[in-house]
Amino acid sequence: MSMSVADHDSKLFEEFIRPMLQQGLSVQFQARGCSMSPAIRDGEIVEVRPVKLTELRKDDIVLVKSITGFRLHRIVGLDKASDLFITRGDCGQEDDPPLTGAQILGLARSKSVRLGWTTVRASFRHGGAIRLAARAQYLACKLLRKIEVRPAVSQAK
């Protein structure tokens, strides 16, 4: 049986973070993929902390390990009595396969957000204003880049 680079990286990631979370420590890592955009964009640094299943609620973003690998997705349904959790990426149209509590490694607590020259931590539960400011800054920069590109294109004709 061969192991791909992604499998190898995933195994190393798990060997690193699982013991830390089990010891009660928070971990930070760079998120990959666009399934949680705009809440979490590809390349952003996310902090995940250990969590008790009794603390979880709908709309929390959790780090899970399933047969398809690791993912940070939002809880869209839960039945704690049955140990059943349903997640979905914010960009997804369909729910992920059901999870058990044992597959939930931690709760996404915050992400690092650039505001101008400063990086601040935006909480997922209470950081709406910071995330909104970062989103506005991102859109403003994107708009300015489009405005700057248009005159150069029209002058080239």
Secondary structure, DSSP 8 states (H G I E B T S, - for coil): ----HHHHHHHHHHHHHHHHHHTT--EEEE--SSTTTTTS-TT-EEEEE---GGG--TT-EEEEEETTEEEEEEEEEEEGGGTEEEEE-TT-SS----B-GGGEEEEEEEEEEEETTEEEEEETTT-HHHHHHHHHHHHHHHHHHHHHHHHHHHHH-
